[in-house]
Amino acid sequence: MLAPSTVRLLVGHLAAVYASAALDRLVTVSPVQRIKLPDATQERVVPLTIGEVEALADAVDDRNQAMIITQAGLGLRLGELLGLRVQDVNFLGRSVKIEFQRDRLTQTLVAPKTPRSRRTIPLPQVVADALAGRFVEAGKKQVAMFAVHKAMFLEASPAPAKAALSLKGRMSPSVRLPIVEATAECRARLSAVMAEYEAS
């Protein structure tokens, strides 16, 4: 179902086409007349208070707190928030570039709807602190997972990856040619590094 504002926009385009056709005597009269259009008045947006944002951030798990603070602090649409990349955040220059948004259906990064939606906005300290904390945490997790990543290439790919998934009960250990099963030594090493990562 189209939004009322979209309906009004489309009817406006159609009315312009028929008005031009009537002037060129291609039609005798425009049928786009006396059409009752839906009310496009939008409700006033009332932003959350600082206390409400803090309460919301406290209510979600740790991995999503930075997302709550970033959306509130930058005033982003949800698609823009989900389309934010590491390279879009300039900590030294205290700015954030909005270059993409995440498509709701395809989950891919796409250009914003309008050229004006591409913009650079100030980076508040509270948002910088929240994002910096997530980057540091992500870096630590990356270092912790290095041994697991390295183990994925102990033998010809994708045998180790399939073996790791089978060790976690996510798939059957059996494979079909031309893929061959990981060796017992490889599986033992995978089991050890994954256990070490999970214990960290």
Residue pairs with C-beta under 8 A, 6 or more apart in sequence:
2 10
3 40
4 37
4 38
4 39
4 40
5 40
5 42
7 37
7 38
7 40
8 37
8 38
8 40
11 32
11 35
11 37
14 32
15 30
15 32
15 33
18 27
18 30
18 31
18 32
19 30
21 27
21 30
22 28
22 29
22 30
47 72
48 56
48 72
53 68
53 69
53 72
56 68
57 65
57 68
57 69
58 65
60 68
63 134
65 130
66 130
66 131
66 133
66 134
67 81
69 126
69 127
69 130
70 76
70 81
70 84
70 127
70 130
70 131
71 78
71 81
73 124
73 126
73 127
73 130
74 81
74 96
74 121
74 123
74 124
74 127
75 121
76 84
76 98
77 101
79 101
79 102
79 103
79 104
80 98
80 100
80 101
80 112
80 117
82 101
82 102
83 98
83 99
83 100
83 101
83 102
83 109
83 110
84 96
84 98
85 99
85 100
86 135
88 96
88 97
88 98
88 99
89 96
89 123
89 131
90 96
90 97
90 123
91 123
91 128
91 132
93 123
94 122
94 123
94 128
95 120
95 121
95 122
95 123
96 120
96 121
96 122
96 123
96 127
97 119
97 120
98 112
98 117
98 118
98 119
98 120
98 121
99 112
99 118
100 109
100 110
100 111
100 112
101 109
101 110
101 111
101 112
101 113
101 117
102 108
102 109
102 110
103 109
103 110
111 118
112 118
144 197
144 200
145 197
147 193
147 196
147 197
148 164
148 193
148 194
148 197
150 193
151 160
151 164
151 186
151 189
151 190
151 193
151 194
152 160
152 161
152 164
153 160
154 160
154 182
154 186
154 189
154 190
155 182
155 183
155 186
156 180
158 179
159 175
159 179
159 180
159 181
159 182
159 186
160 182
160 186
160 190
162 171
162 173
162 175
162 179
162 182
163 173
163 181
163 182
163 186
163 187
163 190
164 190
164 194
165 171
166 172
166 173
167 187
167 190
167 191
167 194
168 194
173 181
174 181
175 181
182 190
